[in-house]
Amino acid sequence: MKARKLAGLSNDFTIYGAKHTRIIHLNQDGASDSDIIGLTGHKDYEAFAKYMRDLGLDVNVEKLNRISRTI
């Protein structure tokens, strides 16, 4: 809350909102799903796919199946 106040941000701003915004930008900029999974901390692709859907992003499940072995 202190950082939010110092930055002049409204009470609607949360660290999770910033995280979600960054994940959306990474996806739009072409970051790999495995890189994003590493940042979000998801342990399985099913949870990651749900997270991405909740953010309004499509996830290629076949692609995730291929990369899940590298996580």
Backbone torsions as a table, in degrees:
resi	resn	phi	psi	omega
1	MET	NA	-36.7	-179.0
2	LYS	-62.9	-46.4	-179.8
3	ALA	-63.8	-40.1	179.4
4	ARG	-61.9	-43.5	-179.4
5	LYS	-65.6	-44.1	179.2
6	LEU	-62.3	-34.0	-179.7
7	ALA	-81.9	-7.4	179.5
8	GLY	75.1	26.1	-179.0
9	LEU	-90.7	150.9	-179.6
10	SER	-71.3	168.0	177.7
11	ASN	-68.0	-14.8	177.8
12	ASP	-72.9	-20.3	-178.3
13	PHE	-77.1	130.3	175.8
14	THR	-130.9	160.9	176.9
15	ILE	-63.1	-32.0	178.6
16	TYR	-68.3	-36.4	176.0
17	GLY	-63.0	-39.8	177.1
18	ALA	-64.9	-41.2	178.5
19	LYS	-62.1	-46.7	-178.6
20	HIS	-62.5	-41.7	178.8
21	THR	-61.9	-42.9	179.5
22	ARG	-64.5	-40.8	178.4
23	ILE	-62.3	-42.7	177.8
24	ILE	-61.4	-44.6	179.7
25	HIS	-64.6	-41.3	177.5
26	LEU	-60.3	-43.6	179.3
27	ASN	-62.3	-45.8	-179.6
28	GLN	-65.9	-30.2	-179.7
29	ASP	-84.0	-0.4	174.5
30	GLY	93.6	14.8	176.6
31	ALA	-61.7	146.4	-179.4
32	SER	-71.3	151.0	177.9
33	ASP	-59.5	-37.7	-179.3
34	SER	-66.1	-35.7	176.3
35	ASP	-66.2	-42.3	179.7
36	ILE	-66.3	-40.7	177.8
37	ILE	-59.4	-40.4	178.3
38	GLY	-61.6	-35.8	179.5
39	LEU	-76.4	-37.0	-177.7
40	THR	-80.0	-20.9	178.5
41	GLY	84.2	10.0	178.1
42	HIS	-67.7	139.2	-178.6
43	LYS	-94.1	-21.6	177.6
44	ASP	-136.1	156.5	-174.0
45	TYR	-73.3	-23.7	177.8
46	GLU	-63.3	-46.8	179.3
47	ALA	-65.6	-39.8	178.3
48	PHE	-63.0	-44.4	-179.7
49	ALA	-61.3	-41.2	177.8
50	LYS	-64.3	-43.7	178.0
51	TYR	-57.5	-47.2	-178.5
52	MET	-66.0	-40.2	176.6
53	ARG	-61.3	-41.4	178.4
54	ASP	-61.5	-27.8	177.0
55	LEU	-85.6	-2.7	179.6
56	GLY	85.0	20.8	-179.1
57	LEU	-111.5	143.5	176.6
58	ASP	-84.0	144.3	177.2
59	VAL	-124.8	132.8	177.2
60	ASN	-84.3	102.5	-175.1
61	VAL	-62.6	-37.5	178.3
62	GLU	-62.1	-42.2	177.8
63	LYS	-63.3	-43.3	178.3
64	LEU	-62.9	-37.1	176.9
65	ASN	-60.6	-37.7	179.8
66	ARG	-70.3	-40.0	-175.9
67	ILE	-86.6	-13.7	-174.8
68	SER	-61.3	-24.2	178.7
69	ARG	-71.1	-19.1	-178.5
70	THR	-91.9	-5.5	-176.6
71	ILE	-84.7	NA	NA
